[in-house]
Amino acid sequence: MKIIACNLKMNLMPSEVPKYLEDMQGIKNEVLMFPPSIYIDNFVKAGFTTGSQDIGIAEKGAYTGDISITQLKELGIKYSIVGHSERRTYHIDDRFVNKKIELCIENGIYPILCVGETHEENISGDTLKICYKEIDSAFIDNEIKDLIISYEPIWSIGTGIIPSNEFIEDIASNIKKYVYNKYGLEVRVLYGGSVSDENIEKLEKIESIDGYLIGGCSLSPESMKKIVHTVRGF
Ligand code: PGA
């Protein structure tokens, strides 16, 4: 079954959460939710399969402002996004992807590893090189048995610009081949970047894509219902 993951990023006010949860109830068994950490408890209690947008680099200790995987796990998360490009840009997550993947493995949490190139890297034809490098960094010293990779071209995130289906197919299928040949692992590959109810039908034609990581559009329950409808066929 295809994964439909909603990354709410740093959105929704506490006062807006109850209505959002109510509006999403009808599709709660169809989506994975990645709300801001302060709302994880609300989402779990409302019956959503929930993940965190990030985790701290240790299980506990002196890490001001961070939230640990053990704390999040006790709240009920099943997944965690690791290495989202916004974390790599505004924090120094490139350095910690490896450690965060290790923490996910140790704690039985499914990691969703985000990889993807900048616009310049895309123009210079380096997309796969960047993706492979980011994938390799996750595998250093890690015994990964199950991994979901989200291919997210940075230039597509929040811009409304999406690569062609052929391009996404090429990247996704090569990522699968690369991980299988190098690490003997069959991975699922999601696509993330400006996915919406307007382009989902077209994206659905891409063979190698196993689901979507949806940012901006996930804030609209109406749009999410249309996406679920298209992907699940009901
Ligand atoms: P977007 O974000 O759908 O708003 O482009 C996707 C993501 O960052 O995961």
py3Dmol code that shows the C-alpha trace and the ligand (Angstrom):
import py3Dmol

protein = """\
ATOM      1  CA  MET A   1       0.000   0.000   0.000  1.00  0.00           C
ATOM      2  CA  LYS A   2       1.346   3.408  -0.930  1.00  0.00           C
ATOM      3  CA  ILE A   3       2.461   5.708   1.870  1.00  0.00           C
ATOM      4  CA  ILE A   4       0.806   9.091   2.143  1.00  0.00           C
ATOM      5  CA  ALA A   5       2.814  11.051   4.703  1.00  0.00           C
ATOM      6  CA  CYS A   6       1.842  14.520   5.910  1.00  0.00           C
ATOM      7  CA  ASN A   7       4.643  16.755   7.105  1.00  0.00           C
ATOM      8  CA  LEU A   8       2.953  19.642   8.895  1.00  0.00           C
ATOM      9  CA  LYS A   9       6.314  21.330   9.527  1.00  0.00           C
ATOM     10  CA  MET A  10       6.078  24.332  11.917  1.00  0.00           C
ATOM     11  CA  ASN A  11       2.418  24.975  11.245  1.00  0.00           C
ATOM     12  CA  LEU A  12      -0.925  24.922  13.086  1.00  0.00           C
ATOM     13  CA  MET A  13      -1.611  26.902  16.244  1.00  0.00           C
ATOM     14  CA  PRO A  14      -2.676  24.945  19.336  1.00  0.00           C
ATOM     15  CA  SER A  15      -6.150  26.430  18.969  1.00  0.00           C
ATOM     16  CA  GLU A  16      -6.368  25.076  15.405  1.00  0.00           C
ATOM     17  CA  VAL A  17      -5.428  21.476  16.210  1.00  0.00           C
ATOM     18  CA  PRO A  18      -8.844  20.143  17.349  1.00  0.00           C
ATOM     19  CA  LYS A  19     -10.579  21.257  14.133  1.00  0.00           C
ATOM     20  CA  TYR A  20      -7.771  19.920  11.968  1.00  0.00           C
ATOM     21  CA  LEU A  21      -7.967  16.539  13.720  1.00  0.00           C
ATOM     22  CA  GLU A  22     -11.699  16.463  13.280  1.00  0.00           C
ATOM     23  CA  ASP A  23     -11.497  17.369   9.589  1.00  0.00           C
ATOM     24  CA  MET A  24      -8.898  14.641   8.991  1.00  0.00           C
ATOM     25  CA  GLN A  25     -10.806  11.893  10.844  1.00  0.00           C
ATOM     26  CA  GLY A  26     -12.320  10.434   7.670  1.00  0.00           C
ATOM     27  CA  ILE A  27      -8.888   9.614   6.227  1.00  0.00           C
ATOM     28  CA  LYS A  28      -7.077   8.815   9.468  1.00  0.00           C
ATOM     29  CA  ASN A  29      -6.360   5.214   8.465  1.00  0.00           C
ATOM     30  CA  GLU A  30      -4.906   6.288   5.119  1.00  0.00           C
ATOM     31  CA  VAL A  31      -2.218   8.760   6.159  1.00  0.00           C
ATOM     32  CA  LEU A  32       0.875   9.027   8.336  1.00  0.00           C
ATOM     33  CA  MET A  33       1.013  12.268  10.269  1.00  0.00           C
ATOM     34  CA  PHE A  34       4.142  14.226  11.164  1.00  0.00           C
ATOM     35  CA  PRO A  35       2.899  17.122  13.289  1.00  0.00           C
ATOM     36  CA  PRO A  36       5.027  19.539  15.318  1.00  0.00           C
ATOM     37  CA  SER A  37       6.256  17.570  18.367  1.00  0.00           C
ATOM     38  CA  ILE A  38       4.067  19.532  20.772  1.00  0.00           C
ATOM     39  CA  TYR A  39       0.996  18.023  19.097  1.00  0.00           C
ATOM     40  CA  ILE A  40       2.160  14.413  18.784  1.00  0.00           C
ATOM     41  CA  ASP A  41       0.173  13.378  21.837  1.00  0.00           C
ATOM     42  CA  ASN A  42      -3.005  14.910  20.357  1.00  0.00           C
ATOM     43  CA  PHE A  43      -2.536  13.070  17.059  1.00  0.00           C
ATOM     44  CA  VAL A  44      -1.797   9.715  18.694  1.00  0.00           C
ATOM     45  CA  LYS A  45      -4.811  10.043  20.987  1.00  0.00           C
ATOM     46  CA  ALA A  46      -6.992  10.942  17.999  1.00  0.00           C
ATOM     47  CA  GLY A  47      -6.001   7.603  16.429  1.00  0.00           C
ATOM     48  CA  PHE A  48      -3.529   8.713  13.766  1.00  0.00           C
ATOM     49  CA  THR A  49      -0.373   6.783  12.950  1.00  0.00           C
ATOM     50  CA  THR A  50       2.093   9.433  13.943  1.00  0.00           C
ATOM     51  CA  GLY A  51       5.757  10.207  13.459  1.00  0.00           C
ATOM     52  CA  SER A  52       8.170  12.941  14.419  1.00  0.00           C
ATOM     53  CA  GLN A  53       9.721  15.443  12.028  1.00  0.00           C
ATOM     54  CA  ASP A  54      13.098  14.948  13.679  1.00  0.00           C
ATOM     55  CA  ILE A  55      14.719  13.436  16.751  1.00  0.00           C
ATOM     56  CA  GLY A  56      17.509  14.564  19.053  1.00  0.00           C
ATOM     57  CA  ILE A  57      20.960  13.009  18.721  1.00  0.00           C
ATOM     58  CA  ALA A  58      20.846  11.088  22.004  1.00  0.00           C
ATOM     59  CA  GLU A  59      18.283   9.253  24.098  1.00  0.00           C
ATOM     60  CA  LYS A  60      18.584  11.785  26.917  1.00  0.00           C
ATOM     61  CA  GLY A  61      20.892  14.347  28.395  1.00  0.00           C
ATOM     62  CA  ALA A  62      22.099  17.904  28.054  1.00  0.00           C
ATOM     63  CA  TYR A  63      20.709  18.819  24.619  1.00  0.00           C
ATOM     64  CA  THR A  64      18.793  22.044  25.145  1.00  0.00           C
ATOM     65  CA  GLY A  65      15.763  22.355  22.913  1.00  0.00           C
ATOM     66  CA  ASP A  66      15.932  18.816  21.551  1.00  0.00           C
ATOM     67  CA  ILE A  67      13.407  16.024  21.993  1.00  0.00           C
ATOM     68  CA  SER A  68      14.653  12.461  22.221  1.00  0.00           C
ATOM     69  CA  ILE A  69      13.426   9.428  20.383  1.00  0.00           C
ATOM     70  CA  THR A  70      12.656   7.669  23.678  1.00  0.00           C
ATOM     71  CA  GLN A  71      10.452  10.571  24.760  1.00  0.00           C
ATOM     72  CA  LEU A  72       8.697  10.568  21.392  1.00  0.00           C
ATOM     73  CA  LYS A  73       8.356   6.802  21.430  1.00  0.00           C
ATOM     74  CA  GLU A  74       6.646   6.903  24.793  1.00  0.00           C
ATOM     75  CA  LEU A  75       4.188   9.358  23.244  1.00  0.00           C
ATOM     76  CA  GLY A  76       3.489   6.768  20.560  1.00  0.00           C
ATOM     77  CA  ILE A  77       5.426   7.643  17.407  1.00  0.00           C
ATOM     78  CA  LYS A  78       6.054   4.842  14.910  1.00  0.00           C
ATOM     79  CA  TYR A  79       8.097   6.779  12.316  1.00  0.00           C
ATOM     80  CA  SER A  80      10.577   9.614  12.192  1.00  0.00           C
ATOM     81  CA  ILE A  81      11.696  11.795   9.331  1.00  0.00           C
ATOM     82  CA  VAL A  82      15.493  11.995   9.294  1.00  0.00           C
ATOM     83  CA  GLY A  83      17.592  14.505   7.356  1.00  0.00           C
ATOM     84  CA  HIS A  84      14.853  16.662   5.909  1.00  0.00           C
ATOM     85  CA  SER A  85      16.482  19.371   3.782  1.00  0.00           C
ATOM     86  CA  GLU A  86      15.085  22.069   6.074  1.00  0.00           C
ATOM     87  CA  ARG A  87      16.874  20.408   8.983  1.00  0.00           C
ATOM     88  CA  ARG A  88      20.026  20.129   6.898  1.00  0.00           C
ATOM     89  CA  THR A  89      19.769  23.846   6.011  1.00  0.00           C
ATOM     90  CA  TYR A  90      18.789  25.461   9.310  1.00  0.00           C
ATOM     91  CA  HIS A  91      20.490  22.968  11.607  1.00  0.00           C
ATOM     92  CA  ILE A  92      23.489  20.754  11.027  1.00  0.00           C
ATOM     93  CA  ASP A  93      21.657  17.534  10.328  1.00  0.00           C
ATOM     94  CA  ASP A  94      24.036  16.427   7.565  1.00  0.00           C
ATOM     95  CA  ARG A  95      26.405  15.525  10.384  1.00  0.00           C
ATOM     96  CA  PHE A  96      23.847  13.606  12.414  1.00  0.00           C
ATOM     97  CA  VAL A  97      21.828  11.600   9.909  1.00  0.00           C
ATOM     98  CA  ASN A  98      23.872   8.546  10.715  1.00  0.00           C
ATOM     99  CA  LYS A  99      23.338   8.834  14.469  1.00  0.00           C
ATOM    100  CA  LYS A 100      19.639   9.526  14.089  1.00  0.00           C
ATOM    101  CA  ILE A 101      19.161   6.492  11.862  1.00  0.00           C
ATOM    102  CA  GLU A 102      20.978   4.414  14.483  1.00  0.00           C
ATOM    103  CA  LEU A 103      18.637   5.712  17.198  1.00  0.00           C
ATOM    104  CA  CYS A 104      15.630   4.805  15.046  1.00  0.00           C
ATOM    105  CA  ILE A 105      16.931   1.263  14.529  1.00  0.00           C
ATOM    106  CA  GLU A 106      17.672   0.794  18.237  1.00  0.00           C
ATOM    107  CA  ASN A 107      14.224   2.015  19.201  1.00  0.00           C
ATOM    108  CA  GLY A 108      12.176   0.218  16.561  1.00  0.00           C
ATOM    109  CA  ILE A 109      11.085   3.427  14.845  1.00  0.00           C
ATOM    110  CA  TYR A 110      10.886   3.465  11.021  1.00  0.00           C
ATOM    111  CA  PRO A 111      13.146   6.152   9.607  1.00  0.00           C
ATOM    112  CA  ILE A 112      12.114   8.101   6.534  1.00  0.00           C
ATOM    113  CA  LEU A 113      15.384   9.386   5.147  1.00  0.00           C
ATOM    114  CA  CYS A 114      15.083  12.512   2.997  1.00  0.00           C
ATOM    115  CA  VAL A 115      17.535  13.032   0.164  1.00  0.00           C
ATOM    116  CA  GLY A 116      17.615  15.480  -2.713  1.00  0.00           C
ATOM    117  CA  GLU A 117      19.559  18.036  -4.663  1.00  0.00           C
ATOM    118  CA  THR A 118      19.588  21.834  -4.900  1.00  0.00           C
ATOM    119  CA  HIS A 119      18.646  23.617  -8.106  1.00  0.00           C
ATOM    120  CA  GLU A 120      22.304  24.152  -9.027  1.00  0.00           C
ATOM    121  CA  GLU A 121      23.106  20.484  -8.459  1.00  0.00           C
ATOM    122  CA  ASN A 122      20.144  19.560 -10.596  1.00  0.00           C
ATOM    123  CA  ILE A 123      21.302  21.806 -13.435  1.00  0.00           C
ATOM    124  CA  SER A 124      24.796  20.364 -13.278  1.00  0.00           C
ATOM    125  CA  GLY A 125      23.403  16.819 -13.475  1.00  0.00           C
ATOM    126  CA  ASP A 126      24.518  15.827  -9.974  1.00  0.00           C
ATOM    127  CA  THR A 127      21.169  14.652  -8.606  1.00  0.00           C
ATOM    128  CA  LEU A 128      22.048  10.989  -8.241  1.00  0.00           C
ATOM    129  CA  LYS A 129      25.509  11.749  -6.906  1.00  0.00           C
ATOM    130  CA  ILE A 130      23.967  13.852  -4.102  1.00  0.00           C
ATOM    131  CA  CYS A 131      21.275  11.266  -3.351  1.00  0.00           C
ATOM    132  CA  TYR A 132      23.822   8.445  -3.163  1.00  0.00           C
ATOM    133  CA  LYS A 133      26.087  10.484  -0.894  1.00  0.00           C
ATOM    134  CA  GLU A 134      23.210  11.244   1.475  1.00  0.00           C
ATOM    135  CA  ILE A 135      22.125   7.605   1.424  1.00  0.00           C
ATOM    136  CA  ASP A 136      25.661   6.358   2.115  1.00  0.00           C
ATOM    137  CA  SER A 137      25.983   8.625   5.139  1.00  0.00           C
ATOM    138  CA  ALA A 138      22.930   6.935   6.678  1.00  0.00           C
ATOM    139  CA  PHE A 139      24.456   3.476   6.290  1.00  0.00           C
ATOM    140  CA  ILE A 140      27.831   4.116   7.933  1.00  0.00           C
ATOM    141  CA  ASP A 141      28.124   1.606  10.815  1.00  0.00           C
ATOM    142  CA  ASN A 142      24.362   1.013  10.729  1.00  0.00           C
ATOM    143  CA  GLU A 143      22.636  -2.333  10.250  1.00  0.00           C
ATOM    144  CA  ILE A 144      19.595  -0.986   8.444  1.00  0.00           C
ATOM    145  CA  LYS A 145      16.929  -3.618   7.845  1.00  0.00           C
ATOM    146  CA  ASP A 146      14.085  -1.407   6.742  1.00  0.00           C
ATOM    147  CA  LEU A 147      14.282   2.038   5.245  1.00  0.00           C
ATOM    148  CA  ILE A 148      11.989   4.435   3.489  1.00  0.00           C
ATOM    149  CA  ILE A 149      13.728   7.042   1.380  1.00  0.00           C
ATOM    150  CA  SER A 150      11.969  10.220   0.354  1.00  0.00           C
ATOM    151  CA  TYR A 151      13.385  11.784  -2.773  1.00  0.00           C
ATOM    152  CA  GLU A 152      12.824  15.503  -2.358  1.00  0.00           C
ATOM    153  CA  PRO A 153      14.433  17.892  -4.829  1.00  0.00           C
ATOM    154  CA  ILE A 154      15.095  20.956  -2.669  1.00  0.00           C
ATOM    155  CA  TRP A 155      14.117  23.271  -5.526  1.00  0.00           C
ATOM    156  CA  SER A 156      10.698  21.656  -5.643  1.00  0.00           C
ATOM    157  CA  ILE A 157       9.864  21.962  -1.947  1.00  0.00           C
ATOM    158  CA  GLY A 158       7.244  24.641  -1.432  1.00  0.00           C
ATOM    159  CA  THR A 159       7.773  26.127  -4.900  1.00  0.00           C
ATOM    160  CA  GLY A 160       5.022  24.493  -6.941  1.00  0.00           C
ATOM    161  CA  ILE A 161       7.672  23.343  -9.415  1.00  0.00           C
ATOM    162  CA  ILE A 162       7.854  19.587  -9.960  1.00  0.00           C
ATOM    163  CA  PRO A 163      10.322  17.581 -12.039  1.00  0.00           C
ATOM    164  CA  SER A 164       8.951  15.607 -14.968  1.00  0.00           C
ATOM    165  CA  ASN A 165       7.585  12.129 -14.324  1.00  0.00           C
ATOM    166  CA  GLU A 166      10.461  10.685 -16.362  1.00  0.00           C
ATOM    167  CA  PHE A 167      13.019  12.443 -14.191  1.00  0.00           C
ATOM    168  CA  ILE A 168      11.414  11.271 -10.932  1.00  0.00           C
ATOM    169  CA  GLU A 169      11.150   7.721 -12.298  1.00  0.00           C
ATOM    170  CA  ASP A 170      14.807   7.756 -13.251  1.00  0.00           C
ATOM    171  CA  ILE A 171      15.947   8.981  -9.820  1.00  0.00           C
ATOM    172  CA  ALA A 172      13.630   6.708  -7.819  1.00  0.00           C
ATOM    173  CA  SER A 173      14.485   3.567  -9.787  1.00  0.00           C
ATOM    174  CA  ASN A 174      18.202   4.304  -9.605  1.00  0.00           C
ATOM    175  CA  ILE A 175      18.005   4.893  -5.851  1.00  0.00           C
ATOM    176  CA  LYS A 176      16.335   1.480  -5.461  1.00  0.00           C
ATOM    177  CA  LYS A 177      18.976  -0.214  -7.603  1.00  0.00           C
ATOM    178  CA  TYR A 178      21.810   1.545  -5.812  1.00  0.00           C
ATOM    179  CA  VAL A 179      20.661   0.580  -2.315  1.00  0.00           C
ATOM    180  CA  TYR A 180      19.941  -2.988  -3.386  1.00  0.00           C
ATOM    181  CA  ASN A 181      23.277  -3.492  -5.123  1.00  0.00           C
ATOM    182  CA  LYS A 182      25.330  -1.836  -2.409  1.00  0.00           C
ATOM    183  CA  TYR A 183      23.494  -2.813   0.767  1.00  0.00           C
ATOM    184  CA  GLY A 184      21.263  -5.699  -0.287  1.00  0.00           C
ATOM    185  CA  LEU A 185      18.194  -3.839   0.869  1.00  0.00           C
ATOM    186  CA  GLU A 186      14.912  -3.250  -0.912  1.00  0.00           C
ATOM    187  CA  VAL A 187      13.780   0.248  -0.050  1.00  0.00           C
ATOM    188  CA  ARG A 188      10.570   2.066  -0.665  1.00  0.00           C
ATOM    189  CA  VAL A 189      10.974   5.461  -2.291  1.00  0.00           C
ATOM    190  CA  LEU A 190       8.583   8.344  -1.755  1.00  0.00           C
ATOM    191  CA  TYR A 191       8.452  11.561  -3.703  1.00  0.00           C
ATOM    192  CA  GLY A 192       8.251  14.893  -1.861  1.00  0.00           C
ATOM    193  CA  GLY A 193       8.082  18.421  -3.232  1.00  0.00           C
ATOM    194  CA  SER A 194       4.953  20.451  -4.026  1.00  0.00           C
ATOM    195  CA  VAL A 195       2.677  17.392  -4.153  1.00  0.00           C
ATOM    196  CA  SER A 196      -0.927  18.578  -4.316  1.00  0.00           C
ATOM    197  CA  ASP A 197      -4.415  17.496  -5.260  1.00  0.00           C
ATOM    198  CA  GLU A 198      -3.767  19.147  -8.625  1.00  0.00           C
ATOM    199  CA  ASN A 199      -0.717  17.128  -9.637  1.00  0.00           C
ATOM    200  CA  ILE A 200      -1.337  13.838  -7.821  1.00  0.00           C
ATOM    201  CA  GLU A 201      -3.034  12.226 -10.785  1.00  0.00           C
ATOM    202  CA  LYS A 202       0.006  12.855 -12.958  1.00  0.00           C
ATOM    203  CA  LEU A 203       2.447  11.730 -10.240  1.00  0.00           C
ATOM    204  CA  GLU A 204       0.479   8.525  -9.817  1.00  0.00           C
ATOM    205  CA  LYS A 205       1.690   7.438 -13.254  1.00  0.00           C
ATOM    206  CA  ILE A 206       5.259   7.096 -11.968  1.00  0.00           C
ATOM    207  CA  GLU A 207       5.953   3.410 -11.539  1.00  0.00           C
ATOM    208  CA  SER A 208       8.792   3.405  -9.012  1.00  0.00           C
ATOM    209  CA  ILE A 209       7.185   5.741  -6.485  1.00  0.00           C
ATOM    210  CA  ASP A 210       5.813   4.070  -3.341  1.00  0.00           C
ATOM    211  CA  GLY A 211       4.134   7.119  -1.887  1.00  0.00           C
ATOM    212  CA  TYR A 212       4.443  10.790  -1.074  1.00  0.00           C
ATOM    213  CA  LEU A 213       5.726  13.126   1.597  1.00  0.00           C
ATOM    214  CA  ILE A 214       3.417  16.099   1.495  1.00  0.00           C
ATOM    215  CA  GLY A 215       4.154  19.447   3.128  1.00  0.00           C
ATOM    216  CA  GLY A 216       2.078  22.536   2.349  1.00  0.00           C
ATOM    217  CA  CYS A 217      -0.900  20.694   0.936  1.00  0.00           C
ATOM    218  CA  SER A 218      -1.230  18.528   4.043  1.00  0.00           C
ATOM    219  CA  LEU A 219      -2.514  21.583   5.907  1.00  0.00           C
ATOM    220  CA  SER A 220      -5.709  21.354   3.871  1.00  0.00           C
ATOM    221  CA  PRO A 221      -7.888  18.373   4.885  1.00  0.00           C
ATOM    222  CA  GLU A 222      -9.996  18.934   1.760  1.00  0.00           C
ATOM    223  CA  SER A 223      -6.970  18.600  -0.513  1.00  0.00           C
ATOM    224  CA  MET A 224      -5.739  15.595   1.460  1.00  0.00           C
ATOM    225  CA  LYS A 225      -9.085  13.854   0.968  1.00  0.00           C
ATOM    226  CA  LYS A 226      -8.754  14.363  -2.788  1.00  0.00           C
ATOM    227  CA  ILE A 227      -5.197  13.009  -2.722  1.00  0.00           C
ATOM    228  CA  VAL A 228      -6.260   9.934  -0.742  1.00  0.00           C
ATOM    229  CA  HIS A 229      -9.159   9.463  -3.130  1.00  0.00           C
ATOM    230  CA  THR A 230      -6.818   9.516  -6.129  1.00  0.00           C
ATOM    231  CA  VAL A 231      -4.101   7.316  -4.640  1.00  0.00           C
ATOM    232  CA  ARG A 232      -6.380   4.725  -3.018  1.00  0.00           C
ATOM    233  CA  GLY A 233      -9.027   4.835  -5.696  1.00  0.00           C
ATOM    234  CA  PHE A 234     -11.929   5.634  -3.386  1.00  0.00           C
TER     235      PHE A 234
END
"""
ligand_1 = """\
9
PGA
P 5.953 20.707 0.145
O 6.992 20.078 1.181
O 4.941 19.665 -0.158
O 5.397 21.908 0.847
O 6.737 21.087 -1.073
C 7.407 18.747 1.048
C 8.420 18.419 2.107
O 9.229 19.282 2.474
O 8.418 17.298 2.632
"""
view = py3Dmol.view(width=600, height=400)
view.addModel(protein, "pdb")
view.setStyle({"model": 0}, {"cartoon": {"style": "trace"}})
view.addModel(ligand_1, "xyz")
view.setStyle({"model": 1}, {"stick": {}})
view.zoomTo()
view.show()
